Amino acid sequence: MGGGSENRGGDGQAEKRRHSRIPLCSRILITHPAIGSLTLKTRDISHGGVFLVLEDISLLPVGTVVDGQVQDEMDDRPWVRMEVVRLAPSGVGLRFLE
């Protein structure tokens, strides 16, 4: 087995994933020169990326690269570079680049 899974997405179409998603509600700060800074909530996360809840998905078109930092109680919160790879009615899917 390759470790991937096939799930049904919100639109009923099959999705092929390399990594299993884990539900996670956390806050993440993202930055991009065109939109500034936004603090968004996560819906789920995997080894390969994260889904962010976003009402106006036009702010982050597919291909947009952003920097993100989890906003929690950790002392050392690293920044991670991510790319928007999927748009959905409830938000955007990003893959980790680093």
C-alpha positions as CSV (number, residue, x, y, z in Angstrom):
1,M,0.0,0.0,0.0
2,G,1.2,3.5,-0.8
3,G,-0.2,5.0,2.4
4,G,-2.8,7.1,0.5
5,S,-6.5,7.1,1.0
6,E,-9.6,7.8,-1.1
7,N,-12.3,9.9,0.6
8,R,-15.4,11.6,-0.6
9,G,-15.1,15.3,-0.6
10,G,-17.8,17.8,0.2
11,D,-18.9,17.8,-3.4
12,G,-19.2,14.0,-3.4
13,Q,-16.2,13.4,-5.7
14,A,-13.5,11.0,-4.8
15,E,-10.4,12.6,-3.4
16,K,-7.0,10.9,-3.4
17,R,-4.8,11.8,-0.4
18,R,-1.2,10.9,0.4
19,H,-1.7,11.7,4.1
20,S,-4.7,11.1,6.4
21,R,-6.4,14.3,7.7
22,I,-6.8,14.9,11.4
23,P,-9.6,17.2,12.6
24,L,-8.0,20.2,14.4
25,C,-9.5,23.5,15.4
26,S,-6.7,26.0,16.0
27,R,-5.8,29.5,15.0
28,I,-3.1,30.3,12.4
29,L,-1.8,33.6,11.3
30,I,-1.1,33.8,7.6
31,T,0.7,36.6,5.7
32,H,1.0,37.6,2.1
33,P,2.0,41.0,0.5
34,A,-1.3,41.4,-1.3
35,I,-3.6,40.7,1.6
36,G,-1.5,41.6,4.7
37,S,-2.1,39.4,7.7
38,L,-5.1,37.2,8.5
39,T,-5.8,35.0,11.5
40,L,-7.9,32.0,10.4
41,K,-9.2,28.8,12.0
42,T,-8.0,25.4,10.9
43,R,-10.5,22.6,10.1
44,D,-8.0,19.8,9.7
45,I,-4.4,19.1,9.2
46,S,-2.2,16.3,7.8
47,H,1.5,15.7,7.3
48,G,1.3,17.4,3.9
49,G,-1.0,20.4,4.6
50,V,-3.8,22.1,6.3
51,F,-7.4,23.3,5.5
52,L,-8.3,26.8,6.6
53,V,-11.8,28.1,7.1
54,L,-12.2,31.2,5.0
55,E,-15.5,33.0,3.9
56,D,-14.0,34.9,1.0
57,I,-12.0,32.3,-0.8
58,S,-11.2,34.8,-3.6
59,L,-8.6,36.3,-1.2
60,L,-6.4,33.3,-1.7
61,P,-6.5,31.9,-5.3
62,V,-4.9,28.5,-6.1
63,G,-1.2,28.9,-6.5
64,T,-0.9,31.7,-3.9
65,V,2.1,31.1,-1.5
66,V,1.7,32.4,2.1
67,D,3.6,32.2,5.3
68,G,1.8,30.8,8.3
69,Q,2.4,30.5,12.1
70,V,0.2,28.6,14.5
71,Q,-1.1,30.9,17.2
72,D,-1.0,28.9,20.4
73,E,0.9,28.9,23.7
74,M,4.2,27.5,22.5
75,D,7.2,29.7,23.1
76,D,8.8,28.9,19.7
77,R,6.3,29.1,16.9
78,P,8.0,28.5,13.6
79,W,6.8,30.0,10.4
80,V,5.9,27.6,7.6
81,R,5.6,28.4,3.8
82,M,2.4,27.0,2.2
83,E,0.7,27.0,-1.2
84,V,-3.0,27.1,-1.8
85,V,-3.9,24.0,-3.8
86,R,-7.6,23.7,-3.4
87,L,-10.7,25.9,-3.0
88,A,-13.9,24.8,-1.3
89,P,-17.1,26.6,-0.4
90,S,-15.9,26.7,3.3
91,G,-12.3,27.6,2.8
92,V,-8.9,26.7,1.2
93,G,-6.6,23.7,1.3
94,L,-2.9,24.5,1.5
95,R,0.2,22.2,1.2
96,F,3.3,22.6,3.2
97,L,6.3,23.7,1.0
98,E,9.0,23.3,3.6
